[in-house]
């Protein structure tokens, strides 16, 4: 597993999650002040990046207009992706 900065627009988020607006605002303030401290977890399947966790951090970075987000990337076969989508 490696940690990299990925362009936000390259990350597919196939499952819609409901975020806590207060948590997103708090993360936005923290990220604006000290930067993103904890990477989000990403699956790389057949060259495509998928995100299933880190929803609040992802939205905070997106709303701040950041072009990239710090990610912990793990390569996985399609079978693992399918388990996340089930």
Secondary structure, DSSP 8 states (H G I E B T S, - for coil): -EEEEEEGGGEE--S-----HHHHHHHHHHHHHH---S-EEEEEETTEEEE-S-HHHHHHHHHTT-SEEEEEEEE--HHHHHHHH-
